[in-house]
Amino acid sequence: MYKRVALWVLNDLRLHDHPALAAALRNMPQEVRFVYVWGPPSVDWGEFSFPPNWPLGLPRISQARQRFLLESLLDLAQRIHLEIVFGEPHKVLVRWAQERGIEAIYGHREWAPEEVAYQQATEASLREAGIPLFLYEGNALYERDQLPFPIQSLPRLFTRFRQLVEQAVAVKPPLPAPANLPSIPQVSSQTWLKEKLHALPPLSPLGFPFKGGERAGQQRVREYFAGPVFSYKQTRNSLLGWNFSSHFSPWLALGCLSPRWVYAELREAEKKREANESTYWLFFELLWREYFRWLMACWGRKIFAAGGIHGYKLPWKREEALLRVWIEGRTGYPIVDAAMRELATTGWTSNRARQIVASFFTKNLFLDWRWGAAYFETQLIDYDVYSNWGNWLYQAGVGTDGRGFRWFDPLRQAKLYDPSGSFIHLWIPELKGIAPPRLFMPEPALRLRHDYPQPVVDWSESLKYAKDTYWRAVKGMPKGNQLLKLFQEEE
Ligand SMILES: Cc1cc2nc3c(=O)[nH]c(=O)nc-3n(C[C@H](O)[C@H](O)[C@H](O)COP(=O)(O)OP(=O)(O)OC[C@H]3O[C@@H](n4cnc5c(N)ncnc54)[C@H](O)[C@@H]3O)c2cc1C
């Protein structure tokens, strides 16, 4: 039907299991181009963004995040005709398409408010020019119509969501990558990507060997499913090492990996060796990813409100000095500081570490949780709007955590997950001479000697303040807290 078509790629930087690409190819076009818009909502704050509601003026994406994105784009550009255009999609795509005689554009549907706003505005401007934009679902395990409930009735509790989808829905098999494409790699975009990559600082030798792109992602999956996955349940809360968890998240976030393909590979690995509680647990974690996507589709902008989906009136602090201390890893709590320094240096930190630092941020510093989420957004190489804001909402107690006020004790966490102190020693070299258990909370004189800061807040007092304030806000909700009641009914 259409002779010249284009794929507008965003968080789907792959060729396998790509429903939009499959749809574009169905009518055998003569020419297929791929276009990536270097601008909002991927690398810049734009017209439809919430103002970056925080004070430090950091760019939207850190250098580490940029590196992974550039590598992923380069991996595509080496195989297909990928062009990079600059600006906001609804402003630049029409002209780009008209100049090339493109008759239809295909892409994947997003569910987050800013991405949706850009997609709608782009669809409208293309429609005016007589170019249809076709959007498909493509980055989740399930499609919206497969869910056994209307999206507005998404269970408030993850457990209920998991039970319902596990009982009722099968993950569809992934689509194969097209055998050949009427498309030839474009040299100029490769040159631009290589130059941008070249200008970035090298990967920190202390971090993990992440390399962006579909091919590297698929290789990582094969490597992990050949062995380490079979003990994932036992190792997944560790802080150090390449194989304690899958490390798939950056590839999943940019769509270099399709979750349905990962799921199919997992089932294959189970057939080849065994299905055990670890292989199940990896699927369980993919369901968390899934849950946060649908949570955003259900709640939209409320996910970004200070009081979250409940609208709690919480007096979050907005103190820049505290924010800075947390970002720079100088809170005086070694496990928190080690994780924050790892994040700042590499763009990645483990799930356990993310929980510890987010808890400290919301339950001890009592800072506006959206500042924490916005900082993670700039830094994480696996930044994913759904998983990041959903997890922060949950950690702040204004999302879908049935317990409401959840907190982590940094001392206990360090003893449990860094018993030898290797993680702290790696990221806080000034504490190298101190052994556990003193390392976990050195006394004041020792800190002075090692040039390490005193605790920025008293842990018990700050926790008590946060807890009292939180429950007062919950109880102060009109007609009691209806949403918490809903949680109880679901449980
Ligand atoms: C405050 C906070 C912010 C976070 N921000 C992000 C983010 O921006 N992007 C992101 O991908 N994950 C985020 N997570 C979830 C989780 O920390 C990472 O997915 C995980 O650490 C990635 O490591 P992995 O790939 O080795 O995970 P594994 O433990 O191997 O899990 C396999 C996959 O399951 C998914 N997954 C695991 N845990 C979660 C979870 N809690 N929520 C959603 N998906 C999960 C990921 O896709 C992950 O790659 C956040 C967690 C917290 C507490």
The ligand as a Tripos MOL2 file, in Angstrom:
@<TRIPOS>MOLECULE
LIG
   53    58     1     0     0
SMALL
NO_CHARGES

@<TRIPOS>ATOM
      1 C1         14.1390    3.7800   43.5200 C.3       1 LIG1
      2 C2         14.2360    2.7770   42.3800 C.ar      1 LIG1
      3 C3         14.3310    3.2240   41.0680 C.ar      1 LIG1
      4 C4         14.3980    2.3160   40.0080 C.ar      1 LIG1
      5 N1         14.5040    2.7770   38.7220 N.ar      1 LIG1
      6 C5         14.5260    1.8950   37.6840 C.ar      1 LIG1
      7 C6         14.6270    2.3390   36.3360 C.ar      1 LIG1
      8 O1         14.6390    3.5370   36.0300 O.2       1 LIG1
      9 N2         14.7010    1.3870   35.3630 N.ar      1 LIG1
     10 C7         14.6450    0.0460   35.6250 C.ar      1 LIG1
     11 O2         14.7160   -0.7730   34.7130 O.2       1 LIG1
     12 N3         14.5180   -0.3880   36.8920 N.ar      1 LIG1
     13 C8         14.4620    0.4760   37.9220 C.ar      1 LIG1
     14 N4         14.3650    0.0180   39.2120 N.ar      1 LIG1
     15 C9         14.1350   -1.4280   39.4240 C.3       1 LIG1
     16 C10        15.3780   -2.2900   39.6660 C.3       1 LIG1
     17 O3         16.1910   -1.7140   40.6310 O.3       1 LIG1
     18 C11        16.1860   -2.5340   38.3890 C.3       1 LIG1
     19 O4         15.3210   -2.9790   37.3580 O.3       1 LIG1
     20 C12        17.2150   -3.6430   38.6260 C.3       1 LIG1
     21 O5         18.0720   -3.2790   39.6720 O.3       1 LIG1
     22 C13        17.9990   -3.8380   37.3750 C.3       1 LIG1
     23 O6         18.9970   -4.8050   37.5570 O.3       1 LIG1
     24 P1         18.9230   -6.1920   36.8250 P.3       1 LIG1
     25 O7         18.6300   -5.9910   35.3860 O.co2     1 LIG1
     26 O8         20.1330   -6.9460   37.1730 O.co2     1 LIG1
     27 O9         17.6260   -6.8070   37.4990 O.3       1 LIG1
     28 P2         17.2360   -8.3120   37.8080 P.3       1 LIG1
     29 O10        17.1650   -8.4470   39.2780 O.co2     1 LIG1
     30 O11        18.0660   -9.2690   37.0770 O.co2     1 LIG1
     31 O12        15.7220   -8.3790   37.2620 O.3       1 LIG1
     32 C14        15.4160   -8.6930   35.8920 C.3       1 LIG1
     33 C15        14.6160   -7.5720   35.2860 C.3       1 LIG1
     34 O13        13.3820   -7.4170   35.9790 O.3       1 LIG1
     35 C16        13.0150   -6.0400   36.0140 C.3       1 LIG1
     36 N5         12.9510   -5.5860   37.4140 N.ar      1 LIG1
     37 C17        13.6060   -6.0910   38.4800 C.ar      1 LIG1
     38 N6         13.2470   -5.4400   39.6120 N.ar      1 LIG1
     39 C18        12.3500   -4.5020   39.2350 C.ar      1 LIG1
     40 C19        11.6110   -3.5130   39.9350 C.ar      1 LIG1
     41 N7         11.7130   -3.3390   41.2590 N.pl3     1 LIG1
     42 N8         10.8140   -2.6960   39.2240 N.ar      1 LIG1
     43 C20        10.6770   -2.8290   37.8820 C.ar      1 LIG1
     44 N9         11.3380   -3.7620   37.1880 N.ar      1 LIG1
     45 C21        12.1660   -4.5860   37.8410 C.ar      1 LIG1
     46 C22        14.1020   -5.2730   35.2740 C.3       1 LIG1
     47 O14        13.6910   -5.0910   33.9420 O.3       1 LIG1
     48 C23        15.2870   -6.2170   35.3610 C.3       1 LIG1
     49 O15        16.2130   -6.0320   34.3260 O.3       1 LIG1
     50 C24        14.3280    0.9250   40.2890 C.ar      1 LIG1
     51 C25        14.2400    0.4900   41.6130 C.ar      1 LIG1
     52 C26        14.2000    1.4130   42.6500 C.ar      1 LIG1
     53 C27        14.1010    0.8910   44.0630 C.3       1 LIG1
@<TRIPOS>BOND
     1     1     2 1
     2     2     3 ar
     3     2    52 ar
     4     3     4 ar
     5     4     5 ar
     6     4    50 ar
     7     5     6 ar
     8     6     7 ar
     9     6    13 1
    10     7     8 2
    11     7     9 ar
    12     9    10 ar
    13    10    11 2
    14    10    12 ar
    15    12    13 ar
    16    13    14 ar
    17    14    15 1
    18    14    50 ar
    19    15    16 1
    20    16    17 1
    21    16    18 1
    22    18    19 1
    23    18    20 1
    24    20    21 1
    25    20    22 1
    26    22    23 1
    27    23    24 1
    28    24    25 2
    29    24    26 1
    30    24    27 1
    31    27    28 1
    32    28    29 2
    33    28    30 1
    34    28    31 1
    35    31    32 1
    36    32    33 1
    37    33    34 1
    38    33    48 1
    39    34    35 1
    40    35    36 1
    41    35    46 1
    42    36    37 ar
    43    36    45 ar
    44    37    38 ar
    45    38    39 ar
    46    39    40 ar
    47    39    45 ar
    48    40    41 1
    49    40    42 ar
    50    42    43 ar
    51    43    44 ar
    52    44    45 ar
    53    46    47 1
    54    46    48 1
    55    48    49 1
    56    50    51 ar
    57    51    52 ar
    58    52    53 1
@<TRIPOS>SUBSTRUCTURE
     1 LIG1         1 GROUP 0 **** ****
